[in-house]
Structures are given as C-alpha cells and as structure tokens.
C-alpha cells in the first residue's frame, strides 16, 4: 500500500513596499542600498554591489527618528540577481533577517504596517 501525502504550501510573509534606504555593512566594506520590498522575515535590497549567497551583513536602516525600527538588523544573503536598468546595472539581494529579538521583530512588524504599502503577490 502506498500513501501519498501533499506537501503543505509554502507560506510567505506579506511583502510591503517601503520608502527606505539602508546601509549594508560587511567586514569587506560599507555601501548603500534601496529597499525594494520588505517582510517581517526578510528584505529585498537593490544595490550596485554584488555579494555571494550566504554572506552575512548588518543592515542599518536610514529612517526618521519617529519611525521605530531596530538600529541594526543582522541578515544573510539568500538570493541575488542582476538588474539592468537602461545604462546602469545593479543587483537585487534578498536577505533573510536573522537573530531578531522579540522586541525588534515587533518593531519591524509595526513599521511595515504603519509605513508600508502591502505588495500584491507576483
């Protein structure tokens, strides 16, 4: 007898478009990026720098004082892709947020709900 089970659908955290810039810090340097979208568990950043999947970074949000976000968020690159926008080329790096404490997680959630526009699934 063979039992077939269905895999549960992968649940994605809702993505939000936010007008946010970040500073990406690694042991090799510091560079700016623009957040394409963000969820409670990750950030998609457009930048002119390319880093390998698995690289760890510290993301420092550039926000107004009243916009409560953690001052630093540890993340790991899980996906990269190159984007060619007319004459300039850049890359998009998907980061998974790691090691957020509960208070920081709540700050991210509140920021997304208060400052973000929910993005429709592709």
N, C-alpha and C positions, 0 to 999 in steps of 0.2 A: 504494500500500500504506500502510495506517495502522497504526502501532504504538501500542498502549495500554499504558501503564505505571501501576502502582498507586503511590500516594503512600505512603511509609512512615508507620506510625502514630506520632503524636507521643508521645514517651516523657516521662512526668512523673517528676520526682524524688519519692520517697516522702515523704508528709507525716507529721509527728509532732505529737501534742498535747503541749504542754509547759506547765507552770505558770509562766509567765514574764510579767513586766511589762517594758515598755520606755519610755524617754523618747525622744520624737521631736523632733528639732531641725531647724529651718529658719531662714533669715535673718529670717523674719517672727515667730518665736516658738518656744516650747518647750511641749510638752504630753505627758501620759501616755497610754499605750495598753496594752491587754492582748493578748497573742499568742493568736490562735485556733488556728493551727497554723503549722508551720514546716518547711521542707525545706532541703536543702543550698544551694538556689539562691534561696529567697525566704521571705517572712514575710507572713502574713495577720494584720493588727492591727485590733482593734476599738477605736474611739476616738470621742470626741464632736466631734472636729474633722474637717472635710472639706478635702481639698486636691485640686488638679487632677491628672489623669493627666499624667505627665511631670515632676512636681515631684520634686526631689532632696531627700533628708533624710539625717540622720545618726541611726541608731538606737543608743541606749545601753542595753544590757541591764541589768536590775536583778537581779543574781544573787549568790548567796553566793560568798565568796572561793574556795572549793574547786571551784566549778563553772566550769571553764575555758571561757570564751567570749571572743571579741575584745571589748575595752572599747568599741569603736565600730565600727559597720558602715555603710558608705555604701550607699544604696539609692535606687531610683527607683520612684515610684508607677506601676503598670501597669494597675490596675483599682480602681474604687471602687463601693460600693453602700451605700445607706442601709438601716438595720435599725431596725424599730420594735418595741421590746420593752416591751409594755404602755404605761406612761405616759412612759417615757423613749425618746428616739430617739438613735441613734448611727450611726456608719458603719463599714464594714469597708473597709480599704485593703489591697490586695495590693501588696507591694513586691518587686521583684527586687533581690537583692543584687548590687552591682557593685564591681569593683576589689578583691576579696578576694585577698590573697596566699596562697600555698600553705599556709603555717603557719596562717593564720586559717581557711582552708577546712577544714583538718584538725581545728581546734578545734571548728568548728560541727558537723562530722560526728560527732566523739566525744561532744559534748554531746547531740546528738539521740539517739544510740544508748544513752547512759548515763542520760539523764534524761527521754526522751520515750517516749510510747506510740504505736506506729505506727497511723496512721489508715487505715481502710478507704476505698477509692475510693467516691465518690458515684455 
